[in-house]
Amino acid sequence: MTTEVVKPVIDVRALDKRFEQIHAVRGVSFSVHQGEVLGFLGPNGAGKSTTMKMIAGFLEPTGGTILVCGNHVLEEPIKVKKAIGYLPEGAPLYGEMTVYRFLDFIADIRGLNGAYKKKRIDEIIKIINIGSVVNQTIETLSKGYKRRVGLAQAILHDPQVLILDEPTDGLDPNQKFEVRNLIREMAADKAIIISTHIHEEVDAVCTRAIIIASGQILFDGTPDELHGRSGSRNIEEAFRLITTQHYREKGESVQS
């Protein structure tokens, strides 16, 4: 009896990115399967956001390949973008639009229509808990509410893949709790990548963690394995030990 090999939803191989003299991502390889929540950790300038932008199709790699749901990011960009919900760092939004008009606009772009479109928008407003601000223009919202609207547009079309860059940035503790619960609830039938500076988030929602520095992967394993490798009491200490050792070996100053 043969065991069926389950293909990864996201498959990144030997990914490279250069910006003139800056080698931002260096031969990065990893895969993410359905049901996994991957925490992407690294110091500032480590290559996290650059890698996520390449997976989402917003940046073209210098080298390597990326497959999303079996589709090549460069050769089949429309199929890839249909499969992805992306929350970029800062979540740029149309400030002059009301929250509802913005979500209606995104729904049109995503091909939702008719009764299903309205039903889905109403569902997302309730799920993300933004009902109190739906008639406000986005430019008048707090940072936390803008972040929540950004998350709403990312999940509106119920994508197979979620790429979330600092999803709880600017949220208060109660809002962070809500978003983490939402991520856990969505995780079963999706592949999710989360970039975060909040190390407790890895223990809270992630099934796996990658640490990247100087564009290279230093660690790839479960949160428990991360604790065990460094003998640390928490993720923050493990992160500090692994990245500090890396920069010392390279003869570079420790990045913040």
MARKE-168059 format. One record per atom (N, C-alpha, C): atom name; residue number from 1; residue in three letters; x, y, z. Coordinates in steps of 0.1 Angstrom, whole numbers. Atoms other than C-alpha are relative to their C-alpha. Layout:
N
CA;NUM;ALA;X;Y;Z;
...
***
This chain:
256
N;1;MET;9;-12;0;
CA;1;MET;0;0;0;
C;1;MET;9;12;0;
N;2;THR;-9;-12;1;
CA;2;THR;15;33;-11;
C;2;THR;-7;12;8;
N;3;THR;4;-12;-7;
CA;3;THR;12;65;10;
C;3;THR;-1;12;-10;
N;4;GLU;1;-12;8;
CA;4;GLU;-1;95;-9;
C;4;GLU;8;12;5;
N;5;VAL;-8;-12;-4;
CA;5;VAL;23;124;-9;
C;5;VAL;-8;12;-1;
N;6;VAL;8;-12;0;
CA;6;VAL;6;156;1;
C;6;VAL;9;12;-5;
N;7;LYS;-9;-11;5;
CA;7;LYS;20;185;-20;
C;7;LYS;-2;12;9;
N;8;PRO;1;-13;-8;
CA;8;PRO;27;218;-2;
C;8;PRO;-9;10;-7;
N;9;VAL;8;-11;6;
CA;9;VAL;3;247;-8;
C;9;VAL;10;11;-5;
N;10;ILE;-11;-9;3;
CA;10;ILE;34;270;-8;
C;10;ILE;13;-7;-1;
N;11;ASP;-13;7;2;
CA;11;ASP;67;257;-22;
C;11;ASP;10;10;-5;
N;12;VAL;-11;-10;3;
CA;12;VAL;97;281;-22;
C;12;VAL;13;-7;-1;
N;13;ARG;-13;7;3;
CA;13;ARG;130;269;-37;
C;13;ARG;10;9;-4;
N;14;ALA;-13;-7;3;
CA;14;ALA;164;286;-37;
C;14;ALA;-4;15;-4;
N;15;LEU;5;-13;3;
CA;15;LEU;147;320;-36;
C;15;LEU;11;11;3;
N;16;ASP;-10;-11;-1;
CA;16;ASP;170;350;-42;
C;16;ASP;-5;13;-4;
N;17;LYS;4;-13;5;
CA;17;LYS;165;387;-44;
C;17;LYS;12;10;3;
N;18;ARG;-10;-11;-1;
CA;18;ARG;190;415;-50;
C;18;ARG;-6;13;-4;
N;19;PHE;3;-13;4;
CA;19;PHE;185;452;-50;
C;19;PHE;14;7;-2;
N;20;GLU;-14;-5;3;
CA;20;GLU;217;464;-68;
C;20;GLU;10;-6;9;
N;21;GLN;-11;6;-8;
CA;21;GLN;244;459;-42;
C;21;GLN;-5;-7;13;
N;22;ILE;6;7;-12;
CA;22;ILE;220;446;-15;
C;22;ILE;-5;-13;-3;
N;23;HIS;4;13;2;
CA;23;HIS;216;409;-14;
C;23;HIS;-10;-3;12;
N;24;ALA;10;1;-10;
CA;24;ALA;183;408;5;
C;24;ALA;-5;-14;4;
N;25;VAL;4;13;-2;
CA;25;VAL;173;372;2;
C;25;VAL;10;-10;-7;
N;26;ARG;-11;8;5;
CA;26;ARG;199;344;-2;
C;26;ARG;-4;-15;0;
N;27;GLY;2;15;1;
CA;27;GLY;188;309;-14;
C;27;GLY;-10;-6;10;
N;28;VAL;10;4;-10;
CA;28;VAL;158;306;9;
C;28;VAL;-9;-11;-6;
N;29;SER;9;11;4;
CA;29;SER;138;273;6;
C;29;SER;-8;-4;12;
N;30;PHE;9;6;-10;
CA;30;PHE;108;262;26;
C;30;PHE;-14;-3;-7;
N;31;SER;13;3;5;
CA;31;SER;73;248;21;
C;31;SER;-10;1;11;
N;32;VAL;11;-1;-10;
CA;32;VAL;39;253;39;
C;32;VAL;-11;-8;-5;
N;33;HIS;11;9;3;
CA;33;HIS;11;227;39;
C;33;HIS;-13;6;5;
N;34;GLN;13;-3;-6;
CA;34;GLN;-26;231;45;
C;34;GLN;0;-3;15;
N;35;GLY;1;2;-15;
CA;35;GLY;-33;235;82;
C;35;GLY;12;5;8;
N;36;GLU;-12;-5;-7;
CA;36;GLU;1;250;90;
C;36;GLU;-1;16;1;
N;37;VAL;-2;-14;-3;
CA;37;VAL;6;285;105;
C;37;VAL;14;2;2;
N;38;LEU;-14;-2;-1;
CA;38;LEU;41;295;98;
C;38;LEU;4;14;5;
N;39;GLY;-4;-13;-6;
CA;39;GLY;56;323;120;
C;39;GLY;14;3;-6;
N;40;PHE;-12;-4;7;
CA;40;PHE;82;342;100;
C;40;PHE;7;11;9;
N;41;LEU;-7;-9;-9;
CA;41;LEU;107;359;124;
C;41;LEU;13;5;-5;
N;42;GLY;-13;-5;4;
CA;42;GLY;137;381;119;
C;42;GLY;2;14;4;
N;43;PRO;-2;-14;-3;
CA;43;PRO;154;413;128;
C;43;PRO;-4;9;-11;
N;44;ASN;3;-10;11;
CA;44;ASN;147;445;108;
C;44;ASN;10;-2;-11;
N;45;GLY;-9;2;12;
CA;45;GLY;161;441;73;
C;45;GLY;5;-14;-2;
N;46;ALA;-4;13;1;
CA;46;ALA;163;404;76;
C;46;ALA;-4;-7;-14;
N;47;GLY;5;6;13;
CA;47;GLY;144;397;43;
C;47;GLY;-14;-6;2;
N;48;LYS;13;5;-2;
CA;48;LYS;110;388;58;
C;48;LYS;-10;6;-10;
N;49;SER;10;-6;9;
CA;49;SER;88;413;40;
C;49;SER;3;-2;-14;
N;50;THR;-4;2;14;
CA;50;THR;108;409;8;
C;50;THR;-4;-14;-5;
N;51;THR;4;13;4;
CA;51;THR;102;372;8;
C;51;THR;-15;-1;-1;
N;52;MET;15;1;1;
CA;52;MET;65;376;15;
C;52;MET;-5;7;-12;
N;53;LYS;5;-8;12;
CA;53;LYS;61;402;-13;
C;53;LYS;3;-9;-12;
N;54;MET;-2;9;12;
CA;54;MET;77;377;-37;
C;54;MET;-10;-11;-1;
N;55;ILE;10;11;0;
CA;55;ILE;54;349;-27;
C;55;ILE;-14;6;-5;
N;56;ALA;13;-6;4;
CA;56;ALA;24;373;-31;
C;56;ALA;0;5;-14;
N;57;GLY;-1;-4;13;
CA;57;GLY;37;383;-65;
C;57;GLY;2;15;-2;
N;58;PHE;-2;-15;1;
CA;58;PHE;44;420;-57;
C;58;PHE;15;3;-3;
N;59;LEU;-14;-2;4;
CA;59;LEU;82;416;-62;
C;59;LEU;4;-12;-9;
N;60;GLU;-5;10;8;
CA;60;GLU;99;396;-89;
C;60;GLU;14;-5;6;
N;61;PRO;-13;5;-5;
CA;61;PRO;127;372;-76;
C;61;PRO;11;2;-10;
N;62;THR;-12;0;8;
CA;62;THR;162;375;-89;
C;62;THR;3;-14;-4;
N;63;GLY;-2;14;3;
CA;63;GLY;164;337;-88;
C;63;GLY;-9;-8;9;
N;64;GLY;8;10;-8;
CA;64;GLY;146;306;-75;
C;64;GLY;-14;-1;-6;
N;65;THR;14;2;4;
CA;65;THR;110;294;-79;
C;65;THR;-9;1;12;
N;66;ILE;11;0;-10;
CA;66;ILE;78;299;-60;
C;66;ILE;-13;-6;-7;
N;67;LEU;13;5;4;
CA;67;LEU;47;277;-64;
C;67;LEU;-10;2;10;
N;68;VAL;11;-1;-10;
CA;68;VAL;14;285;-48;
C;68;VAL;-12;-7;-6;
N;69;CYS;11;10;5;
CA;69;CYS;-13;258;-51;
C;69;CYS;4;-6;-13;
N;70;GLY;-5;6;12;
CA;70;GLY;9;243;-78;
C;70;GLY;2;9;-12;
N;71;ASN;-2;-10;11;
CA;71;ASN;10;275;-99;
C;71;ASN;12;8;2;
N;72;HIS;-12;-8;0;
CA;72;HIS;42;293;-107;
C;72;HIS;-3;15;1;
N;73;VAL;4;-14;-2;
CA;73;VAL;41;329;-94;
C;73;VAL;3;8;-12;
N;74;LEU;-3;-9;12;
CA;74;LEU;58;344;-125;
C;74;LEU;-8;-5;-12;
N;75;GLU;7;5;12;
CA;75;GLU;41;321;-151;
C;75;GLU;-15;1;0;
N;76;GLU;15;0;-2;
CA;76;GLU;6;320;-137;
C;76;GLU;-4;10;11;
N;77;PRO;2;-10;-11;
CA;77;PRO;3;353;-117;
C;77;PRO;-15;2;4;
N;78;ILE;14;-2;-3;
CA;78;ILE;-35;356;-119;
C;78;ILE;-5;-12;9;
N;79;LYS;4;11;-8;
CA;79;LYS;-41;321;-106;
C;79;LYS;5;1;14;
N;80;VAL;-6;-1;-13;
CA;80;VAL;-17;327;-78;
C;80;VAL;-7;11;9;
N;81;LYS;6;-11;-7;
CA;81;LYS;-32;361;-68;
C;81;LYS;-15;-4;5;
N;82;LYS;13;4;-4;
CA;82;LYS;-67;345;-67;
C;82;LYS;0;-9;12;
N;83;ALA;-1;10;-11;
CA;83;ALA;-55;319;-42;
C;83;ALA;5;7;13;
N;84;ILE;-7;-7;-11;
CA;84;ILE;-38;345;-19;
C;84;ILE;-8;11;6;
N;85;GLY;5;-12;-7;
CA;85;GLY;-51;369;7;
C;85;GLY;13;6;6;
N;86;TYR;-13;-6;-4;
CA;86;TYR;-23;394;14;
C;86;TYR;-3;13;8;
N;87;LEU;0;-12;-9;
CA;87;LEU;-20;419;43;
C;87;LEU;14;5;0;
N;88;PRO;-14;-5;0;
CA;88;PRO;11;440;35;
C;88;PRO;3;8;13;
N;89;GLU;-4;-8;-11;
CA;89;GLU;31;459;61;
C;89;GLU;-6;14;-3;
N;90;GLY;6;-13;1;
CA;90;GLY;12;492;67;
C;90;GLY;-14;0;-7;
N;91;ALA;13;2;6;
CA;91;ALA;-18;479;47;
C;91;ALA;-5;13;-7;
N;92;PRO;5;-12;7;
CA;92;PRO;-22;508;22;
C;92;PRO;-14;-1;-4;
N;93;LEU;14;0;3;
CA;93;LEU;-59;516;18;
C;93;LEU;-4;13;-6;
N;94;TYR;5;-13;6;
CA;94;TYR;-80;542;0;
C;94;TYR;-7;8;11;
N;95;GLY;4;-7;-11;
CA;95;GLY;-84;567;27;
C;95;GLY;-13;8;-1;
N;96;GLU;13;-7;2;
CA;96;GLU;-113;586;11;
C;96;GLU;-12;-8;0;
N;97;MET;12;10;0;
CA;97;MET;-135;555;9;
C;97;MET;-5;-3;14;
N;98;THR;5;6;-13;
CA;98;THR;-158;544;37;
C;98;THR;5;-14;1;
N;99;VAL;-4;14;-1;
CA;99;VAL;-150;510;51;
C;99;VAL;-8;-9;-8;
N;100;TYR;8;8;8;
CA;100;TYR;-180;495;35;
C;100;TYR;2;1;-15;
N;101;ARG;-3;-2;14;
CA;101;ARG;-173;510;1;
C;101;ARG;13;-6;-4;
N;102;PHE;-13;6;3;
CA;102;PHE;-137;498;3;
C;102;PHE;-2;-15;-2;
N;103;LEU;2;15;1;
CA;103;LEU;-148;462;10;
C;103;LEU;-8;-4;-12;
N;104;ASP;8;3;13;
CA;104;ASP;-174;464;-18;
C;104;ASP;9;1;-12;
N;105;PHE;-10;-2;11;
CA;105;PHE;-146;476;-41;
C;105;PHE;9;-12;-1;
N;106;ILE;-9;12;0;
CA;106;ILE;-123;447;-31;
C;106;ILE;-8;-12;-4;
N;107;ALA;8;11;4;
CA;107;ALA;-152;423;-35;
C;107;ALA;-2;-1;-15;
N;108;ASP;1;-1;15;
CA;108;ASP;-157;435;-71;
C;108;ASP;12;-5;-7;
N;109;ILE;-13;4;5;
CA;109;ILE;-120;431;-78;
C;109;ILE;2;-16;1;
N;110;ARG;-2;15;-2;
CA;110;ARG;-121;395;-64;
C;110;ARG;-11;-8;-7;
N;111;GLY;10;7;8;
CA;111;GLY;-151;386;-86;
C;111;GLY;-12;-4;7;
N;112;LEU;13;3;-8;
CA;112;LEU;-178;384;-59;
C;112;LEU;-11;8;-6;
N;113;ASN;11;-8;5;
CA;113;ASN;-212;395;-70;
C;113;ASN;-13;-5;6;
N;114;GLY;13;4;-4;
CA;114;GLY;-249;394;-63;
C;114;GLY;-2;-1;15;
N;115;ALA;3;2;-14;
CA;115;ALA;-263;382;-30;
C;115;ALA;11;-5;8;
N;116;TYR;-11;6;-7;
CA;116;TYR;-232;363;-22;
C;116;TYR;10;11;4;
N;117;LYS;-9;-11;-3;
CA;117;LYS;-211;395;-23;
C;117;LYS;-4;7;12;
N;118;LYS;5;-7;-12;
CA;118;LYS;-233;413;2;
C;118;LYS;1;-9;12;
N;119;LYS;-1;9;-11;
CA;119;LYS;-235;382;24;
C;119;LYS;14;-1;5;
N;120;ARG;-13;2;-4;
CA;120;ARG;-198;378;24;
C;120;ARG;6;13;7;
N;121;ILE;-4;-13;-6;
CA;121;ILE;-191;415;32;
C;121;ILE;-5;1;14;
N;122;ASP;7;-1;-14;
CA;122;ASP;-216;414;61;
C;122;ASP;7;-10;9;
N;123;GLU;-7;10;-9;
CA;123;GLU;-199;382;74;
C;123;GLU;13;5;5;
N;124;ILE;-14;-4;-3;
CA;124;ILE;-164;397;73;
C;124;ILE;-1;12;10;
N;125;ILE;2;-11;-9;
CA;125;ILE;-176;429;90;
C;125;ILE;-2;-5;14;
N;126;LYS;3;6;-13;
CA;126;LYS;-190;408;118;
C;126;LYS;13;-8;6;
N;127;ILE;-11;8;-4;
CA;127;ILE;-160;384;120;
C;127;ILE;12;9;5;
N;128;ILE;-11;-9;-3;
CA;128;ILE;-134;413;121;
C;128;ILE;-4;10;11;
N;129;ASN;6;-9;-10;
CA;129;ASN;-157;433;144;
C;129;ASN;3;15;-3;
N;130;ILE;-2;-13;5;
CA;130;ILE;-156;465;124;
C;130;ILE;-14;7;-3;
N;131;GLY;13;-6;3;
CA;131;GLY;-194;472;123;
C;131;GLY;-2;14;5;
N;132;SER;2;-14;-6;
CA;132;SER;-191;504;144;
C;132;SER;6;10;-9;
N;133;VAL;-7;-10;8;
CA;133;VAL;-169;520;117;
C;133;VAL;-3;-1;-15;
N;134;VAL;2;3;14;
CA;134;VAL;-184;508;84;
C;134;VAL;-3;12;-8;
N;135;ASN;4;-12;8;
CA;135;ASN;-197;542;74;
C;135;ASN;10;12;2;
N;136;GLN;-11;-10;-1;
CA;136;GLN;-165;561;84;
C;136;GLN;10;-1;-12;
N;137;THR;-10;1;10;
CA;137;THR;-139;570;58;
C;137;THR;13;-6;7;
N;138;ILE;-12;7;-6;
CA;138;ILE;-107;550;63;
C;138;ILE;10;9;6;
N;139;GLU;-10;-10;-5;
CA;139;GLU;-85;581;68;
C;139;GLU;-3;5;14;
N;140;THR;4;-5;-14;
CA;140;THR;-105;589;100;
C;140;THR;2;-11;10;
N;141;LEU;-1;11;-10;
CA;141;LEU;-98;555;116;
C;141;LEU;13;0;7;
N;142;SER;-12;2;-8;
CA;142;SER;-73;547;143;
C;142;SER;9;-11;-7;
N;143;LYS;-9;10;6;
CA;143;LYS;-42;526;134;
C;143;LYS;-6;-14;1;
N;144;GLY;5;14;-3;
CA;144;GLY;-58;495;150;
C;144;GLY;-12;-3;-10;
N;145;TYR;11;3;8;
CA;145;TYR;-90;498;130;
C;145;TYR;4;-1;-15;
N;146;LYS;-5;2;14;
CA;146;LYS;-71;504;97;
C;146;LYS;6;-13;-2;
N;147;ARG;-6;13;1;
CA;147;ARG;-52;472;104;
C;147;ARG;-11;-11;-1;
N;148;ARG;10;9;0;
CA;148;ARG;-84;454;110;
C;148;ARG;-8;0;-14;
N;149;VAL;6;-1;13;
CA;149;VAL;-99;467;77;
C;149;VAL;9;-7;-10;
N;150;GLY;-9;7;9;
CA;150;GLY;-67;455;60;
C;150;GLY;-1;-15;1;
N;151;LEU;2;14;-1;
CA;151;LEU;-72;421;74;
C;151;LEU;-13;-5;-6;
N;152;ALA;13;3;6;
CA;152;ALA;-109;421;63;
C;152;ALA;2;-2;-15;
N;153;GLN;-1;1;15;
CA;153;GLN;-99;427;27;
C;153;GLN;8;-12;-4;
N;154;ALA;-8;12;3;
CA;154;ALA;-73;399;29;
C;154;ALA;-8;-13;0;
N;155;ILE;7;13;-1;
CA;155;ILE;-98;372;39;
C;155;ILE;-14;0;-7;
N;156;LEU;13;-2;6;
CA;156;LEU;-128;386;20;
C;156;LEU;-4;-11;-10;
N;157;HIS;3;10;10;
CA;157;HIS;-126;360;-8;
C;157;HIS;3;-14;4;
N;158;ASP;-2;13;-6;
CA;158;ASP;-119;331;15;
C;158;ASP;12;-7;-7;
N;159;PRO;-11;5;8;
CA;159;PRO;-84;324;0;
C;159;PRO;6;-13;6;
N;160;GLN;-6;12;-5;
CA;160;GLN;-65;291;3;
C;160;GLN;13;4;8;
N;161;VAL;-13;-4;-6;
CA;161;VAL;-33;310;13;
C;161;VAL;-2;14;6;
N;162;LEU;0;-13;-6;
CA;162;LEU;-30;339;37;
C;162;LEU;15;4;3;
N;163;ILE;-13;-5;-3;
CA;163;ILE;2;360;39;
C;163;ILE;-2;13;8;
N;164;LEU;3;-11;-9;
CA;164;LEU;0;384;68;
C;164;LEU;12;6;6;
N;165;ASP;-12;-6;-5;
CA;165;ASP;27;409;75;
C;165;ASP;-4;9;12;
N;166;GLU;3;-6;-13;
CA;166;GLU;24;420;112;
C;166;GLU;-15;3;2;
N;167;PRO;14;-1;0;
CA;167;PRO;-13;413;114;
C;167;PRO;-6;7;13;
N;168;THR;5;-6;-12;
CA;168;THR;-17;425;150;
C;168;THR;7;14;4;
N;169;ASP;-7;-13;-3;
CA;169;ASP;4;457;147;
C;169;ASP;-10;11;2;
N;170;GLY;9;-11;-3;
CA;170;GLY;-13;486;163;
C;170;GLY;-13;-4;8;
N;171;LEU;12;4;-7;
CA;171;LEU;-40;465;180;
C;171;LEU;1;0;15;
N;172;ASP;-1;1;-14;
CA;172;ASP;-49;466;216;
C;172;ASP;-1;-14;5;
N;173;PRO;0;14;-5;
CA;173;PRO;-47;434;238;
C;173;PRO;-12;-8;-4;
N;174;ASN;12;7;3;
CA;174;ASN;-83;425;233;
C;174;ASN;-2;-2;-15;
N;175;GLN;1;1;14;
CA;175;GLN;-81;431;195;
C;175;GLN;10;-11;-5;
N;176;LYS;-10;10;3;
CA;176;LYS;-49;410;194;
C;176;LYS;-6;-14;3;
N;177;PHE;6;12;-4;
CA;177;PHE;-67;382;212;
C;177;PHE;-11;-5;-11;
N;178;GLU;10;4;11;
CA;178;GLU;-96;383;186;
C;178;GLU;6;-4;-13;
N;179;VAL;-6;3;13;
CA;179;VAL;-73;383;156;
C;179;VAL;7;-14;1;
N;180;ARG;-6;12;-2;
CA;180;ARG;-53;354;170;
C;180;ARG;-10;-12;0;
N;181;ASN;10;10;1;
CA;181;ASN;-84;334;176;
C;181;ASN;-5;-3;-14;
N;182;LEU;4;1;14;
CA;182;LEU;-95;341;141;
C;182;LEU;10;-8;-9;
N;183;ILE;-11;7;7;
CA;183;ILE;-62;329;127;
C;183;ILE;-1;-15;3;
N;184;ARG;1;14;-4;
CA;184;ARG;-65;297;147;
C;184;ARG;-12;-7;-7;
N;185;GLU;12;6;6;
CA;185;GLU;-101;291;134;
C;185;GLU;1;-2;-15;
N;186;MET;-1;1;14;
CA;186;MET;-91;297;98;
C;186;MET;11;-10;-4;
N;187;ALA;-12;7;4;
CA;187;ALA;-60;276;99;
C;187;ALA;-2;-14;-6;
N;188;ALA;2;14;4;
CA;188;ALA;-75;241;93;
C;188;ALA;0;-2;-15;
N;189;ASP;1;2;15;
CA;189;ASP;-82;246;56;
C;189;ASP;8;10;-8;
N;190;LYS;-9;-10;7;
CA;190;LYS;-55;272;48;
C;190;LYS;14;-2;3;
N;191;ALA;-14;-1;-3;
CA;191;ALA;-18;277;46;
C;191;ALA;3;14;3;
N;192;ILE;-1;-14;-5;
CA;192;ILE;-9;308;66;
C;192;ILE;15;3;3;
N;193;ILE;-13;-6;-3;
CA;193;ILE;24;328;68;
C;193;ILE;-3;13;8;
N;194;ILE;1;-12;-8;
CA;194;ILE;26;354;96;
C;194;ILE;14;6;2;
N;195;SER;-12;-7;-5;
CA;195;SER;55;379;99;
C;195;SER;-3;8;12;
N;196;THR;3;-7;-13;
CA;196;THR;57;392;134;
C;196;THR;12;4;8;
N;197;HIS;-10;-4;-10;
CA;197;HIS;79;411;159;
C;197;HIS;-5;-4;14;
N;198;ILE;6;3;-13;
CA;198;ILE;56;399;187;
C;198;ILE;3;-15;2;
N;199;HIS;-4;13;-1;
CA;199;HIS;73;367;197;
C;199;HIS;-10;-9;7;
N;200;GLU;10;8;-7;
CA;200;GLU;45;355;220;
C;200;GLU;-10;-5;-10;
N;201;GLU;9;4;11;
CA;201;GLU;24;353;188;
C;201;GLU;3;-13;-5;
N;202;VAL;-4;13;5;
CA;202;VAL;44;323;177;
C;202;VAL;-5;-11;9;
N;203;ASP;5;10;-9;
CA;203;ASP;35;303;208;
C;203;ASP;-15;0;-1;
N;204;ALA;15;-1;-1;
CA;204;ALA;-1;316;206;
C;204;ALA;-7;-6;-12;
N;205;VAL;8;5;12;
CA;205;VAL;-10;307;170;
C;205;VAL;8;-8;-10;
N;206;CYS;-8;6;11;
CA;206;CYS;19;292;150;
C;206;CYS;3;-15;3;
N;207;THR;-4;14;-1;
CA;207;THR;25;255;143;
C;207;THR;15;-2;-3;
N;208;ARG;-14;1;5;
CA;208;ARG;60;262;129;
C;208;ARG;5;14;0;
N;209;ALA;-6;-13;0;
CA;209;ALA;85;290;130;
C;209;ALA;13;-1;-9;
N;210;ILE;-13;-2;7;
CA;210;ILE;113;302;107;
C;210;ILE;6;13;5;
N;211;ILE;-8;-12;-3;
CA;211;ILE;140;326;118;
C;211;ILE;9;3;-12;
N;212;ILE;-8;-4;11;
CA;212;ILE;157;345;90;
C;212;ILE;8;13;4;
N;213;ALA;-9;-12;-2;
CA;213;ALA;186;370;92;
C;213;ALA;10;0;-11;
N;214;SER;-9;-3;12;
CA;214;SER;208;385;65;
C;214;SER;-5;-8;-12;
N;215;GLY;6;7;12;
CA;215;GLY;184;369;40;
C;215;GLY;2;-15;0;
N;216;GLN;-2;15;-1;
CA;216;GLN;192;333;52;
C;216;GLN;-8;-6;11;
N;217;ILE;7;7;-10;
CA;217;ILE;172;308;72;
C;217;ILE;9;-6;10;
N;218;LEU;-9;5;-11;
CA;218;LEU;188;301;106;
C;218;LEU;-7;-11;7;
N;219;PHE;7;11;-7;
CA;219;PHE;160;279;120;
C;219;PHE;-13;-2;-7;
N;220;ASP;13;4;6;
CA;220;ASP;130;260;107;
C;220;ASP;-5;-12;8;
N;221;GLY;5;11;-8;
CA;221;GLY;109;239;132;
C;221;GLY;-12;5;8;
N;222;THR;11;-4;-9;
CA;222;THR;81;239;157;
C;222;THR;4;9;11;
N;223;PRO;-3;-8;-12;
CA;223;PRO;79;263;186;
C;223;PRO;7;-8;11;
N;224;ASP;-6;8;-10;
CA;224;ASP;87;235;209;
C;224;ASP;15;-3;-3;
N;225;GLU;-13;3;4;
CA;225;GLU;118;226;189;
C;225;GLU;9;13;1;
N;226;LEU;-7;-13;-2;
CA;226;LEU;128;263;190;
C;226;LEU;4;2;14;
N;227;HIS;-3;-1;-14;
CA;227;HIS;126;263;227;
C;227;HIS;11;-10;4;
N;228;GLY;-10;11;-3;
CA;228;GLY;146;230;229;
C;228;GLY;14;2;-5;
N;229;ARG;-13;-2;7;
CA;229;ARG;173;240;205;
C;229;ARG;9;10;8;
N;230;SER;-7;-10;-7;
CA;230;SER;183;270;226;
C;230;SER;0;-2;15;
N;231;GLY;2;1;-14;
CA;231;GLY;173;258;260;
C;231;GLY;-6;12;7;
N;232;SER;4;-12;-5;
CA;232;SER;155;290;264;
C;232;SER;-14;-1;7;
N;233;ARG;13;0;-8;
CA;233;ARG;125;299;286;
C;233;ARG;-11;6;-9;
N;234;ASN;10;-6;9;
CA;234;ASN;107;318;258;
C;234;ASN;5;2;-14;
N;235;ILE;-3;-2;14;
CA;235;ILE;106;325;221;
C;235;ILE;9;12;-2;
N;236;GLU;-8;-12;2;
CA;236;GLU;121;360;225;
C;236;GLU;15;-3;4;
N;237;GLU;-14;4;-4;
CA;237;GLU;152;345;243;
C;237;GLU;6;-9;-11;
N;238;ALA;-6;9;11;
CA;238;ALA;156;318;216;
C;238;ALA;3;8;-12;
N;239;PHE;-2;-9;11;
CA;239;PHE;153;344;189;
C;239;PHE;13;7;2;
N;240;ARG;-12;-8;-3;
CA;240;ARG;180;365;205;
C;240;ARG;13;-8;-1;
N;241;LEU;-12;9;0;
CA;241;LEU;204;336;210;
C;241;LEU;4;-4;-14;
N;242;ILE;-3;5;13;
CA;242;ILE;201;323;175;
C;242;ILE;5;11;-9;
N;243;THR;-4;-11;9;
CA;243;THR;204;357;157;
C;243;THR;13;6;5;
N;244;THR;-13;-6;-5;
CA;244;THR;232;370;180;
C;244;THR;11;-9;-4;
N;245;GLN;-10;9;4;
CA;245;GLN;252;339;173;
C;245;GLN;3;1;-15;
N;246;HIS;-2;-2;15;
CA;246;HIS;247;344;135;
C;246;HIS;8;12;-3;
N;247;TYR;-7;-13;3;
CA;247;TYR;258;380;135;
C;247;TYR;15;-1;6;
N;248;ARG;-13;1;-5;
CA;248;ARG;288;372;157;
C;248;ARG;9;-9;-10;
N;249;GLU;-7;9;9;
CA;249;GLU;299;344;133;
C;249;GLU;4;7;-13;
N;250;LYS;-2;-7;12;
CA;250;LYS;296;368;104;
C;250;LYS;9;13;3;
N;251;GLY;-8;-12;-3;
CA;251;GLY;315;395;123;
C;251;GLY;-7;13;-2;
N;252;GLU;8;-12;1;
CA;252;GLU;286;419;121;
C;252;GLU;-6;4;13;
N;253;SER;7;-4;-12;
CA;253;SER;269;440;147;
C;253;SER;-14;-6;0;
N;254;VAL;14;5;-2;
CA;254;VAL;236;427;161;
C;254;VAL;-10;10;-5;
N;255;GLN;10;-8;6;
CA;255;GLN;206;440;142;
C;255;GLN;-12;1;10;
N;256;SER;12;-2;-9;
CA;256;SER;176;455;161;
C;256;SER;-13;-4;-8;
***
